[in-house]
Amino acid sequence: MSDLIVGRRAVLESLRANRRRHMRLWVEGDAPHAASGAIAEILEIAAQRNLPTRYVKGGLFDKLSNDQANHQGVALESGDYPYVPLHEALRIPQQRGEMPFLLILDHLQDPQNVGTLIRTAEAMGVHAIIMPDRRAARVTPAVSNASAGAVEHMAVAQVTNLNQTIRQLKEDGVWIAGLEEDPAAVDLGSADLSGPLAIVVGSEGEGISRLTRESCDFLLRVPMSGEIQSLNASVAGSIALYLARQSRASV
């Protein structure tokens, strides 16, 4: 099996991370004599690794355009995304001498939301992302593109039983905070998020599942002052990750 990663940033970060097997690079147009920016760096890395590079007009890129893919004139044929085992993901904070900072995605379905959250998580210093292996979006080329390639640098673990994993984290001293639009939830602005922490973001339609909610140590909500009293999962999750980073930085 192989993935076709598209978009300049996603392709560049996949090459930089070098965690996948890369088979072929496709560039739209004629062979450039003076490429610049991301394309120039992509071509430089491809040349260093002797990665077969094809310059084409139409064909593949016409098809990608018809599929409404934001290809930006570059595509990278690669192996499947390299998920990491849970035990390896949980070792990362220990290896860095830091308190665990994790993101749990509870059956999110939309690749755009998943990609946006992964991009924020990588920028905020999250050590690993945990997601179910069923009834949830996988790390696809669309997710890589939506994350601007950030997922290529992230440790992502798929688990069969999310609630069992949460129990394991709690036994290891990690606090589980569920993000919910619940009047009884703790206001994000006043919550202490400085310790070992895993933030749970629920699915787009139903939020956090009942069993997962019951497994959380506490619930968090984003305070809102406007007429619109709800936020999309990736926006709310990004706010929570930022505030958690600020809380951890002040320790």
C-alpha positions as CSV (number, residue, x, y, z in Angstrom):
1,M,0.0,0.0,0.0
2,S,1.1,3.6,-0.6
3,D,-0.1,7.1,0.1
4,L,0.0,10.1,-2.3
5,I,0.9,13.1,-0.1
6,V,0.1,16.4,-1.8
7,G,0.8,20.0,-1.0
8,R,4.2,21.7,-0.7
9,R,4.3,21.9,3.1
10,A,3.0,18.3,3.7
11,V,5.5,16.9,1.1
12,L,8.4,18.9,2.5
13,E,7.8,17.9,6.1
14,S,7.4,14.3,5.1
15,L,10.8,14.4,3.4
16,R,12.3,16.3,6.4
17,A,11.0,13.8,8.9
18,N,12.1,10.9,6.8
19,R,9.9,8.4,8.7
20,R,8.2,7.0,5.7
21,R,9.5,5.1,2.7
22,H,9.4,7.5,-0.2
23,M,9.1,6.1,-3.7
24,R,8.6,8.9,-6.2
25,L,8.2,12.7,-6.4
26,W,5.9,14.3,-8.9
27,V,6.2,18.0,-9.8
28,E,3.8,19.8,-12.1
29,G,5.3,21.5,-15.2
30,D,8.7,21.5,-16.8
31,A,11.9,20.8,-14.9
32,P,12.6,24.1,-13.2
33,H,15.9,25.9,-13.7
34,A,15.6,28.2,-10.7
35,A,13.0,26.8,-8.3
36,S,12.6,28.7,-5.0
37,G,11.0,28.3,-1.6
38,A,9.5,25.0,-0.6
39,I,9.8,23.5,-4.1
40,A,13.5,24.2,-4.2
41,E,14.0,22.5,-0.8
42,I,11.9,19.6,-1.8
43,L,13.9,19.1,-5.0
44,E,17.2,19.4,-3.1
45,I,16.2,16.7,-0.6
46,A,14.9,14.5,-3.4
47,A,18.3,14.9,-5.2
48,Q,20.3,14.1,-2.1
49,R,18.4,10.9,-1.6
50,N,18.3,9.9,-5.3
51,L,14.5,10.0,-5.1
52,P,13.0,9.4,-8.6
53,T,11.4,12.7,-9.7
54,R,9.0,13.2,-12.6
55,Y,7.9,16.5,-14.1
56,V,4.5,16.2,-15.7
57,K,1.8,18.4,-17.3
58,G,-1.8,17.5,-16.7
59,G,-2.3,13.8,-16.0
60,L,-1.9,13.2,-12.3
61,F,-2.4,16.8,-11.4
62,D,-5.5,17.1,-13.5
63,K,-6.9,14.2,-11.6
64,L,-5.9,15.7,-8.3
65,S,-7.6,19.0,-9.3
66,N,-10.8,17.1,-10.2
67,D,-10.6,15.5,-6.7
68,Q,-10.4,19.0,-5.3
69,A,-7.0,18.2,-3.7
70,N,-4.9,21.2,-2.8
71,H,-1.8,19.8,-4.5
72,Q,0.1,23.0,-5.1
73,G,1.9,21.3,-8.0
74,V,3.7,18.6,-6.0
75,A,2.9,15.1,-4.9
76,L,4.9,12.4,-3.1
77,E,4.3,8.7,-3.4
78,S,5.1,7.3,0.0
79,G,4.6,4.3,2.3
80,D,1.8,4.2,4.9
81,Y,1.9,6.5,7.8
82,P,4.2,5.1,10.6
83,Y,2.0,4.8,13.7
84,V,4.0,4.1,16.9
85,P,3.1,1.5,19.6
86,L,1.5,3.1,22.7
87,H,4.3,2.1,25.0
88,E,6.8,4.0,22.7
89,A,4.6,7.1,22.7
90,L,4.3,7.1,26.5
91,R,8.1,6.9,26.8
92,I,8.6,10.2,25.0
93,P,8.1,12.6,27.9
94,Q,10.3,10.4,30.1
95,Q,13.0,10.5,27.5
96,R,12.8,14.3,27.4
97,G,12.6,14.7,31.2
98,E,9.2,16.3,30.9
99,M,5.8,15.8,32.4
100,P,3.4,14.0,30.0
101,F,1.4,16.2,27.7
102,L,-0.9,14.1,25.5
103,L,-3.9,14.6,23.2
104,I,-6.6,12.0,23.0
105,L,-9.0,12.1,20.0
106,D,-12.2,10.4,20.8
107,H,-13.6,9.1,17.4
108,L,-13.1,12.3,15.4
109,Q,-14.1,11.7,11.8
110,D,-13.3,14.9,9.9
111,P,-9.7,14.8,8.4
112,Q,-9.6,18.6,8.5
113,N,-10.3,18.7,12.2
114,V,-7.9,15.9,12.9
115,G,-5.2,17.6,10.9
116,T,-5.7,21.0,12.5
117,L,-5.5,19.5,16.0
118,I,-2.4,17.6,15.1
119,R,-0.8,20.8,13.8
120,T,-1.6,22.7,17.0
121,A,-0.5,19.8,19.1
122,E,2.9,19.7,17.4
123,A,3.3,23.4,17.8
124,M,2.3,23.3,21.5
125,G,4.8,20.6,22.5
126,V,2.4,17.7,22.8
127,H,4.4,14.5,23.2
128,A,2.0,12.1,21.5
129,I,-1.5,11.7,20.1
130,I,-3.7,8.8,20.9
131,M,-6.7,7.7,18.8
132,P,-8.9,4.7,18.3
133,D,-8.2,2.3,15.5
134,R,-11.9,2.0,14.5
135,R,-14.7,4.5,13.8
136,A,-12.2,7.3,13.6
137,A,-10.3,9.2,10.9
138,R,-6.9,7.7,10.1
139,V,-3.8,9.6,9.3
140,T,-4.4,9.9,5.5
141,P,-2.8,12.3,3.0
142,A,-5.8,14.6,3.6
143,V,-4.8,14.7,7.3
144,S,-1.2,15.3,6.5
145,N,-2.1,18.2,4.2
146,A,-4.5,19.7,6.8
147,S,-1.8,19.5,9.4
148,A,0.7,21.3,7.1
149,G,2.9,18.2,7.4
150,A,3.0,18.4,11.2
151,V,1.8,14.9,11.6
152,E,5.0,13.7,9.9
153,H,6.9,14.7,13.0
154,M,4.3,13.6,15.6
155,A,4.1,10.3,17.5
156,V,0.5,9.0,16.8
157,A,-0.6,5.8,18.5
158,Q,-3.8,3.8,17.6
159,V,-5.4,1.8,20.3
160,T,-8.2,-0.8,20.3
161,N,-9.7,0.2,23.7
162,L,-9.6,3.9,24.4
163,N,-11.0,3.6,27.9
164,Q,-8.5,0.9,28.9
165,T,-5.8,3.2,27.7
166,I,-7.2,6.1,29.8
167,R,-7.2,3.8,32.9
168,Q,-3.5,3.0,32.2
169,L,-2.7,6.6,31.9
170,K,-4.4,7.4,35.2
171,E,-2.5,4.6,36.9
172,D,0.7,6.2,35.6
173,G,-0.3,9.5,37.3
174,V,-1.7,11.4,34.2
175,W,-4.7,13.6,34.8
176,I,-7.4,13.1,32.1
177,A,-9.3,16.3,31.1
178,G,-12.3,16.1,28.8
179,L,-13.2,19.1,26.7
180,E,-17.0,19.5,26.8
181,E,-19.7,22.2,26.4
182,D,-21.0,21.5,29.9
183,P,-22.1,24.3,32.4
184,A,-20.7,22.1,35.2
185,A,-17.3,21.9,33.5
186,V,-14.3,23.9,34.8
187,D,-13.6,27.1,33.0
188,L,-10.4,26.7,30.9
189,G,-9.1,30.0,32.1
190,S,-9.1,29.0,35.8
191,A,-8.0,25.3,35.4
192,D,-4.6,24.1,36.6
193,L,-3.2,22.3,33.6
194,S,0.4,22.4,34.7
195,G,0.8,18.7,35.7
196,P,0.9,15.4,33.8
197,L,-2.0,15.9,31.4
198,A,-4.0,14.3,28.6
199,I,-6.7,16.4,27.0
200,V,-9.6,14.5,25.4
201,V,-11.4,16.0,22.4
202,G,-14.6,14.4,21.4
203,S,-16.2,13.7,18.0
204,E,-17.7,16.5,15.9
205,G,-21.3,15.5,16.3
206,E,-21.6,13.8,19.7
207,G,-18.6,15.0,21.7
208,I,-16.9,12.7,24.2
209,S,-18.5,9.3,24.5
210,R,-20.3,8.5,27.7
211,L,-17.7,5.9,29.0
212,T,-14.8,8.2,28.2
213,R,-16.5,11.1,29.9
214,E,-17.0,9.1,33.0
215,S,-13.3,8.1,32.9
216,C,-12.2,11.7,32.9
217,D,-10.8,13.2,36.1
218,F,-12.5,16.5,35.2
219,L,-14.2,18.3,32.4
220,L,-13.1,21.6,30.8
221,R,-15.1,24.2,28.8
222,V,-14.2,27.2,26.7
223,P,-15.9,30.3,28.1
224,M,-17.7,32.2,25.4
225,S,-19.3,35.7,25.4
226,G,-20.8,35.9,21.9
227,E,-24.1,34.8,20.5
228,I,-22.6,31.6,19.2
229,Q,-22.3,29.2,22.1
230,S,-20.4,26.4,20.4
231,L,-17.0,25.9,18.8
232,N,-15.9,23.3,16.3
233,A,-13.8,20.5,17.8
234,S,-10.5,21.6,16.3
235,V,-10.9,25.2,17.4
236,A,-11.9,24.3,21.0
237,G,-9.2,21.7,21.2
238,S,-6.6,24.2,19.9
239,I,-7.6,26.8,22.6
240,A,-7.3,24.1,25.3
241,L,-3.8,23.0,24.1
242,Y,-2.6,26.6,24.0
243,L,-3.8,27.3,27.5
244,A,-2.3,24.0,28.8
245,R,1.1,25.0,27.2
246,Q,0.9,28.4,28.9
247,S,0.1,26.7,32.3
248,R,3.0,24.3,31.9
249,A,5.4,27.0,30.9
250,S,4.7,28.9,34.1
251,V,5.8,26.0,36.4
